Amino acid sequence: MNWGIIGLGHIAHEFADALATKQGVFAVGSRNIEKARAFQAEYGAERAYGSYEELLADPDVDAVYVATVNSRHLDDIRACLDAGKHVLCEKAIWGDYAELLSLCELARERGLVLAEAMTIYHMPIFAEITRMIEAGELGRIKMVKADLGSLKEDDPTNRFFSPDLGGGAMLDIGTYALSFLRYFLSGSFDEVSCVTQPYPTGVDEMWAIGVRTSEGMVGCANLTFRAKLPKRAIVAGDRAYVTVDNYVRAETATLVFPDGTSREISCGKTADALAYEIEDFERAVASGDTATAYLDLTLDVVKTMDDLLRERGYKG
């Protein structure tokens, strides 16, 4: 596939690094042509454009990686789909459930694949843990927990704390924790409760979230934007539990039994996290089977985020 990238910040460089191990970057687009040309030179891209519109008008671009700021995602995804491009959008794909549903419908109408670049869904270690669960090694799953704290600089002008740029802990890091819960919890999220604390700019700074599913499982997520928490997640069954550190791009986990004995699990590589995303996305495009795009899980997570943000007054 010929990949185009719009929004050439830090994460776009990581994505381009992943593409460099495969077919490479085909086209890049920026509002600043010099920035686009510099990115082109760094990664050997075939084409560079001084606007997103020019890139989307290129008939040779098959898919677009959207790496713009959160607040632009809705318009940028729609423009890509209107141009007939498959879309992989950086997390959080969008914070409004109804609007995301409209994008999903547009993608279906046009026969295009739309997906969120959520590393958790694509890491081999989680496929291995799923296999272990299905084999009964953990017993019946009872609880899933995911914590993530990001110590952002106390700067109200930073995009992380800007309501206009889609700031706040939920959209930036909460999507990871909730995606982990959604991946391992069975059943619908029948009950969701929380406590939260806003930042002075009005965006959300901290959350403690509890979930109960239709199958009697419980999930917990703790988020902070002005204090560090370990990126640690747990999947607990009645025969054993698994602890996953650095779960956003994990390659190892620890299986612990009630008697205290344990064994290490290793699968995949952290360094290849974005390459796994690309492989699963291209598989979905090639086969027409969107299961490896994980859009259903993404929709559940976005609905949960949207409901919580509205309930606690962070959005109208």
C-alpha positions as CSV (number, residue, x, y, z in Angstrom):
1,M,0.0,0.0,0.0
2,N,1.1,3.6,-0.6
3,W,0.9,5.4,2.7
4,G,0.4,9.1,3.1
5,I,1.0,10.9,6.4
6,I,-0.7,14.2,7.5
7,G,0.4,16.0,10.6
8,L,4.2,15.6,10.9
9,G,4.8,15.8,14.6
10,H,6.6,13.3,17.0
11,I,4.2,10.3,16.5
12,A,4.4,10.8,12.7
13,H,8.1,10.2,12.9
14,E,7.6,7.0,14.8
15,F,5.1,5.8,12.2
16,A,7.5,6.7,9.4
17,D,10.2,4.7,11.2
18,A,7.8,1.7,11.3
19,L,7.1,2.1,7.6
20,A,10.8,2.3,6.8
21,T,11.1,-1.4,7.9
22,K,8.5,-2.2,5.2
23,Q,7.6,-0.4,2.0
24,G,8.5,3.1,3.2
25,V,6.6,6.3,3.2
26,F,5.0,7.3,-0.1
27,A,3.7,10.9,0.6
28,V,3.7,13.4,3.4
29,G,1.6,16.5,3.9
30,S,1.9,19.5,6.1
31,R,0.6,23.1,6.2
32,N,4.2,24.1,5.8
33,I,5.9,22.9,2.6
34,E,9.4,23.2,4.0
35,K,8.4,21.0,6.9
36,A,7.0,18.5,4.5
37,R,10.2,18.5,2.4
38,A,12.4,18.1,5.4
39,F,10.3,15.1,6.5
40,Q,10.4,13.8,2.9
41,A,14.2,14.0,2.9
42,E,14.6,12.3,6.2
43,Y,12.5,9.3,5.2
44,G,12.9,9.2,1.5
45,A,9.2,9.7,0.8
46,E,8.4,9.9,-2.9
47,R,6.1,13.0,-2.7
48,A,5.7,16.0,-0.3
49,Y,2.8,18.4,-0.2
50,G,2.3,21.8,1.4
51,S,-1.3,21.1,2.3
52,Y,-3.4,18.1,3.4
53,E,-5.8,18.7,0.5
54,E,-3.0,18.2,-2.1
55,L,-2.0,14.9,-0.5
56,L,-5.6,13.7,-0.5
57,A,-6.0,14.6,-4.1
58,D,-3.1,12.3,-5.1
59,P,-4.7,9.2,-6.7
60,D,-1.7,7.1,-5.9
61,V,-2.2,7.4,-2.1
62,D,-4.0,4.3,-0.9
63,A,-4.2,5.0,2.9
64,V,-3.6,8.0,5.2
65,Y,-2.2,8.0,8.7
66,V,-3.8,10.9,10.5
67,A,-1.3,12.3,13.1
68,T,-2.8,15.8,13.6
69,V,-3.9,17.1,17.0
70,N,-7.0,15.5,18.6
71,S,-9.3,18.5,17.8
72,R,-8.7,18.1,14.0
73,H,-9.4,14.3,13.8
74,L,-13.1,14.5,12.8
75,D,-12.5,16.9,9.9
76,D,-9.3,15.2,8.7
77,I,-10.8,11.7,8.8
78,R,-13.9,12.9,6.9
79,A,-11.7,14.6,4.3
80,C,-9.7,11.4,3.8
81,L,-12.8,9.2,3.5
82,D,-14.3,11.7,1.0
83,A,-11.2,11.4,-1.0
84,G,-11.5,7.6,-1.1
85,K,-8.6,6.9,1.2
86,H,-8.4,4.2,3.9
87,V,-7.7,5.8,7.3
88,L,-5.6,4.9,10.3
89,C,-6.0,7.7,12.9
90,E,-3.8,8.3,15.9
91,K,-5.4,7.9,19.2
92,A,-7.7,9.2,20.5
93,I,-9.5,8.8,17.2
94,W,-12.4,11.1,18.4
95,G,-14.2,11.9,21.6
96,D,-17.8,12.2,20.4
97,Y,-19.6,8.8,19.9
98,A,-22.3,10.0,17.6
99,E,-19.9,11.8,15.3
100,L,-17.6,8.8,15.2
101,L,-20.5,6.6,14.2
102,S,-21.2,8.9,11.3
103,L,-17.6,8.4,10.1
104,C,-17.9,4.7,10.4
105,E,-21.0,4.7,8.3
106,L,-19.2,6.9,5.7
107,A,-16.3,4.4,5.6
108,R,-18.7,1.5,5.1
109,E,-20.6,3.3,2.4
110,R,-17.4,3.9,0.5
111,G,-15.9,0.4,1.1
112,L,-13.0,1.9,3.1
113,V,-11.3,0.7,6.3
114,L,-11.2,3.2,9.2
115,A,-9.3,2.3,12.4
116,E,-7.7,3.8,15.4
117,A,-3.9,3.5,15.9
118,M,-4.3,1.8,19.3
119,T,-1.1,-0.3,19.9
120,I,-2.8,-2.4,22.6
121,Y,-5.0,-4.2,20.1
122,H,-2.1,-5.3,18.0
123,M,0.7,-6.4,20.4
124,P,1.4,-10.1,20.1
125,I,1.7,-10.5,23.9
126,F,-2.1,-9.7,24.3
127,A,-3.0,-12.3,21.7
128,E,-0.9,-14.8,23.7
129,I,-2.7,-13.8,26.9
130,T,-6.0,-14.2,25.2
131,R,-5.0,-17.7,24.1
132,M,-4.1,-18.5,27.7
133,I,-7.4,-17.3,28.9
134,E,-9.2,-19.4,26.2
135,A,-7.2,-22.4,27.3
136,G,-8.3,-21.9,30.9
137,E,-4.9,-21.1,32.3
138,L,-6.2,-18.1,34.3
139,G,-9.5,-19.7,35.1
140,R,-12.6,-17.5,35.0
141,I,-11.7,-13.8,34.5
142,K,-13.0,-11.7,37.4
143,M,-11.2,-8.3,37.3
144,V,-9.2,-6.3,34.9
145,K,-7.2,-3.2,36.0
146,A,-5.2,-0.6,34.1
147,D,-3.3,2.5,35.5
148,L,-1.5,5.2,33.7
149,G,-0.1,8.5,35.0
150,S,1.6,11.1,32.8
151,L,3.4,13.9,34.6
152,K,2.8,16.7,32.2
153,E,4.5,20.1,32.8
154,D,2.2,22.4,34.7
155,D,1.6,24.7,31.8
156,P,-1.9,25.9,31.0
157,T,-0.9,26.9,27.5
158,N,0.3,23.4,26.5
159,R,-2.1,21.5,24.2
160,F,-2.4,18.8,26.8
161,F,-4.5,21.2,28.9
162,S,-6.2,23.1,26.1
163,P,-10.0,22.5,25.7
164,D,-9.7,23.9,22.1
165,L,-7.1,21.3,21.1
166,G,-8.7,18.3,22.6
167,G,-6.7,18.3,25.8
168,G,-7.3,16.4,29.0
169,A,-6.3,13.1,30.5
170,M,-9.2,11.1,29.1
171,L,-8.5,11.6,25.4
172,D,-4.7,11.5,25.8
173,I,-4.1,8.6,28.2
174,G,-7.5,7.4,29.3
175,T,-8.1,5.8,25.9
176,Y,-5.2,3.4,26.6
177,A,-6.5,2.3,29.9
178,L,-10.0,1.9,28.7
179,S,-8.9,0.1,25.6
180,F,-7.0,-2.5,27.7
181,L,-10.2,-3.0,29.8
182,R,-12.3,-3.3,26.7
183,Y,-9.9,-5.8,25.2
184,F,-10.0,-8.2,28.1
185,L,-13.5,-7.7,29.7
186,S,-16.3,-9.8,28.3
187,G,-19.8,-8.5,27.9
188,S,-21.2,-5.0,27.6
189,F,-20.3,-2.2,30.0
190,D,-23.5,-2.2,32.0
191,E,-22.4,0.1,34.8
192,V,-19.7,2.8,34.7
193,S,-18.9,5.0,37.7
194,C,-16.1,7.5,38.4
195,V,-14.5,10.2,40.5
196,T,-12.6,13.0,38.7
197,Q,-10.7,16.2,39.2
198,P,-10.4,19.0,36.7
199,Y,-7.3,21.1,35.8
200,P,-7.6,24.9,36.1
201,T,-8.2,25.3,32.4
202,G,-11.4,23.1,32.7
203,V,-10.1,19.9,31.1
204,D,-10.0,16.6,33.0
205,E,-6.8,16.0,35.0
206,M,-7.5,12.8,37.0
207,W,-9.9,9.9,37.0
208,A,-10.7,6.8,38.9
209,I,-13.1,4.7,36.8
210,G,-15.0,1.5,37.7
211,V,-16.8,-0.7,35.2
212,R,-19.1,-3.7,35.7
213,T,-19.9,-5.8,32.7
214,S,-23.0,-7.9,31.7
215,E,-20.9,-11.0,32.4
216,G,-20.2,-10.1,36.0
217,M,-16.6,-8.9,35.5
218,V,-15.2,-5.7,37.0
219,G,-12.7,-3.3,35.5
220,C,-10.8,-0.4,37.1
221,A,-8.7,2.4,35.6
222,N,-6.8,5.2,37.3
223,L,-5.5,8.2,35.3
224,T,-3.4,11.2,36.3
225,F,-2.0,14.0,34.2
226,R,0.0,15.8,36.9
227,A,1.5,12.8,38.7
228,K,3.4,9.7,37.6
229,L,1.7,6.3,37.8
230,P,3.2,3.1,36.5
231,K,1.9,1.8,33.1
232,R,0.7,-1.4,34.8
233,A,-2.2,-3.6,34.0
234,I,-3.6,-6.8,35.5
235,V,-5.9,-9.5,34.2
236,A,-7.1,-11.5,37.2
237,G,-8.8,-14.9,37.1
238,D,-9.8,-17.4,39.8
239,R,-6.8,-19.6,38.9
240,A,-4.1,-17.1,38.2
241,Y,-3.4,-13.5,37.3
242,V,-1.2,-11.8,34.7
243,T,0.6,-8.5,35.4
244,V,1.7,-6.4,32.4
245,D,4.1,-3.5,32.9
246,N,4.4,-0.9,30.2
247,Y,1.2,-2.3,28.8
248,V,0.8,0.3,26.1
249,R,3.5,-1.4,24.0
250,A,4.2,-4.5,26.1
251,E,6.4,-7.4,25.1
252,T,6.5,-9.3,28.4
253,A,4.1,-10.2,31.2
254,T,4.2,-12.3,34.4
255,L,1.8,-15.1,35.2
256,V,1.3,-15.5,38.9
257,F,-0.4,-18.4,40.7
258,P,-2.2,-18.3,44.1
259,D,0.7,-20.1,45.8
260,G,3.1,-17.3,44.7
261,T,4.9,-19.1,42.0
262,S,5.2,-17.3,38.7
263,R,6.5,-17.5,35.1
264,E,7.5,-15.0,32.6
265,I,5.7,-14.7,29.2
266,S,7.4,-13.1,26.2
267,C,5.9,-12.4,22.8
268,G,6.5,-9.7,20.2
269,K,8.7,-6.7,20.5
270,T,8.0,-3.2,21.9
271,A,10.0,-1.6,19.2
272,D,7.7,-3.1,16.5
273,A,4.4,-1.8,18.0
274,L,3.5,0.5,15.1
275,A,4.6,-2.1,12.6
276,Y,2.1,-4.5,14.1
277,E,-0.6,-1.8,13.6
278,I,0.4,-1.4,10.0
279,E,0.3,-5.2,9.3
280,D,-3.1,-5.6,10.9
281,F,-4.5,-2.6,9.1
282,E,-3.2,-3.7,5.7
283,R,-4.6,-7.2,6.4
284,A,-8.0,-5.7,6.9
285,V,-7.8,-3.7,3.7
286,A,-6.5,-6.7,1.7
287,S,-9.0,-9.2,3.0
288,G,-12.1,-7.0,3.5
289,D,-12.4,-8.5,6.9
290,T,-12.2,-5.6,9.3
291,A,-11.8,-7.7,12.5
292,T,-8.1,-6.8,12.6
293,A,-9.1,-3.1,12.5
294,Y,-10.8,-3.5,15.9
295,L,-13.3,-0.8,15.2
296,D,-16.0,-2.3,17.4
297,L,-13.7,-2.1,20.4
298,T,-12.8,1.4,19.5
299,L,-16.5,2.4,19.3
300,D,-17.2,0.9,22.8
301,V,-14.2,2.9,24.3
302,V,-15.3,6.1,22.6
303,K,-18.8,5.7,23.9
304,T,-17.5,5.2,27.4
305,M,-15.2,8.2,27.2
306,D,-18.0,10.4,25.7
307,D,-20.5,9.4,28.4
308,L,-18.1,10.1,31.2
309,L,-16.9,13.4,29.9
310,R,-20.5,14.6,29.4
311,E,-21.6,13.2,32.8
312,R,-18.9,15.1,34.6
313,G,-19.4,18.4,32.7
314,Y,-16.2,18.4,30.6
315,K,-18.3,18.7,27.4
316,G,-21.8,19.9,26.5
